[in-house]
Amino acid sequence: MSKYSNPMSRQVESLPELIRSQYEDLEPKARTVLSFQEIFNIQRIVLTGCGDSYAAAMATKHAFEMLTGIPTEVVTALELGRFYCKKHLGIDCRNPLVIAVSNSGTGARVAEAVERARKHGCFVLGVTGNPESLLGVNSDKILKLDIPSFESAPGTRSYMVSVLSLLLLAIRFGEVRLKYTMDQAMAYREDIKRQADALESLLPGMEDTCASVAEQWKDFPCYDFIGAGFDYATAWFGQAKILEATGKFAMHINTEEWFHLNFFARDAREMGTVVVANTTNPAHSRSRELVKYANVLHRPLVVITDGDKEDFGGEEAVYIKVPKTEYPITMPLTHFAPVCLIASYISELIGEKYGRGCEGDWSFAQGGAGVTNSEIIVD
Ligand SMILES: N[C@@H]1[C@@H](O)[C@H](O)[C@@H](COP(=O)(O)O)O[C@@H]1O
């Protein structure tokens, strides 16, 4: 346990056990939630959610496409509820399949999005711990999440479970649609389970490294998170955790766009820069270039990777090792652990309350009111 232990870092420490127990809970549910006919009927998939759930959708979009061959979009709840073109909803017999993720189920925007999607003929699968919620009652089917309660902190366990549930759905869809054999489907699932042990053995070293990063970065005014493909989802999640846990500014950007935009930022020596870059990422060559130029700019630099310094041309950085998996698509399940640790330790070191404690000017957001108390408009 780290010297800066806090509820959020303890959530991270609980992840290996949570992978094991939630796999047992979710694998049978993901196997049975949709019938064969419902799975064969899918022509397009829209993944939606808010906050961490949106990140979980981004983290698994490529898995859905690679495993099932079904075109899959990630659409924010606001876009799906208010902008998404009606003529693309309800096509081809209850398509697209809208998979709406919300552990609480209480956010107004995601409820609005699924109500609209359903009204216009989509098939809605809700992934939620709250079947009685507006999201739940507006879903055709529910993959029920049962996440054992824990000390409250910015979503860490819930994010992992959302990613796990979506990965298991993608594996199941591909299996039923005969994209691969049942043995191959089991190999993907085993790859998920193996990450429990892999993360467990990496955690002690990871905690020490993240604690020392937090000590050096705690007074920085802002942080920059970069990644490509599903590593971008992890980067996105990282900036979210900095905002929630520390209240400081953080930015997320993809690896190419960084060269168009973020590298112009001044005071670079005080900009904690986190690059998420697994070695199998198709954009790896660009991440390597980015690490080099981030050093030219004297950016304090962390690289979260399943590889090491040599994979980045020997460039100086703090390299944080995350599980190497057999199938890259399962990586988002654990690669976010260091960003939670860094955010949680900074929060602890500067004595900041998570979510500003919903006190003072933030009191309007108590109990999630900022996202639940909102007019729902279904067009
Ligand atoms: N600050 C929280 C986020 O941490 C959370 O990710 C989001 C979505 O929550 P849910 O997945 O329950 O819809 O709600 C709030 O905005």
PDBQT file of the ligand as one rigid body, heavy atoms in Angstrom, charges set to zero:
ROOT
HETATM    1  N1  LIG A 401     -18.547  12.635 -12.167  1.00  0.00    +0.000 N 
HETATM    2  C1  LIG A 401     -19.283  11.447 -12.594  1.00  0.00    +0.000 C 
HETATM    3  C2  LIG A 401     -18.418  10.668 -13.550  1.00  0.00    +0.000 C 
HETATM    4  O1  LIG A 401     -17.327  10.143 -12.863  1.00  0.00    +0.000 OA
HETATM    5  C3  LIG A 401     -19.214   9.530 -14.128  1.00  0.00    +0.000 C 
HETATM    6  O2  LIG A 401     -18.406   8.882 -15.021  1.00  0.00    +0.000 OA
HETATM    7  C4  LIG A 401     -20.444  10.035 -14.849  1.00  0.00    +0.000 C 
HETATM    8  C5  LIG A 401     -21.287   8.945 -15.488  1.00  0.00    +0.000 C 
HETATM    9  O3  LIG A 401     -21.811   8.093 -14.531  1.00  0.00    +0.000 OA
HETATM   10  P1  LIG A 401     -22.721   6.868 -14.948  1.00  0.00    +0.000 P 
HETATM   11  O4  LIG A 401     -21.821   5.880 -15.629  1.00  0.00    +0.000 OA
HETATM   12  O5  LIG A 401     -23.286   6.341 -13.695  1.00  0.00    +0.000 OA
HETATM   13  O6  LIG A 401     -23.751   7.383 -15.893  1.00  0.00    +0.000 OA
HETATM   14  O7  LIG A 401     -21.225  10.731 -13.908  1.00  0.00    +0.000 OA
HETATM   15  C6  LIG A 401     -20.609  11.829 -13.239  1.00  0.00    +0.000 C 
HETATM   16  O8  LIG A 401     -20.404  12.846 -14.146  1.00  0.00    +0.000 OA
ENDROOT
TORSDOF 0
